[in-house]
Amino acid sequence: MRCLALVALFFACALHAEPYSFAAFGDMPYDDEERAVIPGMLKEMGDSGARFAVHIGDFKSATEPCSDELYADRKQLFDTASLPVIFVPGENDWLSCQRRTTGKHEPDERLQTLRDMFFSRAAMTAKTGLTIDQQGQVEFNFGANMEHLRWRIGPVLYVTLNVPGNSNNWGNGVIGSQEYQARMAAVRDWIEKSFTIAERESLKGVVIFAHADPDFEAWAEDKPARGFGELLGELRSAFDTYKGEVLFVHGDTHVMRSDRPFNDSDGQPMRRFRRVEVYGSPILGWVELKVDPEGDRLFRIAIHPLRPEGGQFDQLTPIQ
């Protein structure tokens, strides 16, 4: 009985965590000048007290080389930050690598290189200090997908998805490319299993990170953008079942915004689902997301755009 009581106390404490914050940024750096600014941004994130940061993808431009040397530079940049930085692959990081200007690499080979460099089990544990599940470790059928991550802090579950921008590597056919189909099978499974955990444990919120803007506007018009119908269908299905709050954080279009893109049957925005897009080159900055498990609002958002003069950051600007 005493053991059961201790277990119950542990989960009660886990569901009632103290307020904390995390940071999100992406679609940068795109050149050497922007690269020089990133360490200062990361220091600002660490000084803010953020528990961790997520780079939402595209740590290089579409024309920069997809070389091992550039990948190693970005890894060193993230690893030496004062807070854990978790990386989500973007389009420029592997899909665009087949271009002549980037080195004419095979995208699948570059994705595997990213997996080896950024998502080894030892590296994830040492870098973050968080207990992180990787789909490639916990799901036998999706052993390759080490970049799909999941961790929990208090009553909030965090999930990363490899869904790159443009058309999510759909290809030119009527149906998605073979790579798209295999990866999206893993994505759908990871979403479904993650929301099952959130429902079973009565978690208050789920935060999803992916690079692509999945075009919620086209979905609202019942004309889903090519490459994103499956993703949005799975998200909407999970959201309709799960009763907590969902935050979808992405990059891709380089326009910082925060809105509620899913509508209910009456055409009204669903209050429990929020989309946040981070800044992107050439507008540099980062987004701070505050989590208050006991507050009247689970998530609060503040923006930190980079000022042109002096490399300093603006004061917090709340977004409703």
Secondary structure, DSSP 8 states (H G I E B T S, - for coil): -HHHHHHHHHHHHHHT---EEEEEE-S---SHHHHHHHHHHHHHHHHTT-S-EEE-S--S-SSS---HHHHHHHHHHHHTSSS-EEE---HHHHGGGGSGGGT---HHHHHHHHHHHH--HHHHHHHH-S--EEHHHH-GGGTT-TT-EEEEETTEEEEE----STTTT--SSSS--HHHHHHHHHHHHHHHHHHHHHHHTT-SEEEEE-SS---HHHHHTT---TTTHHHHHHHHHHHHH--SEEEEEE-SS---EEE---B-TTS-B-TTEEEEE--BTTB-EEEEEEE-TTSS-SEEEEEEEB-TTTT-B---EEE-
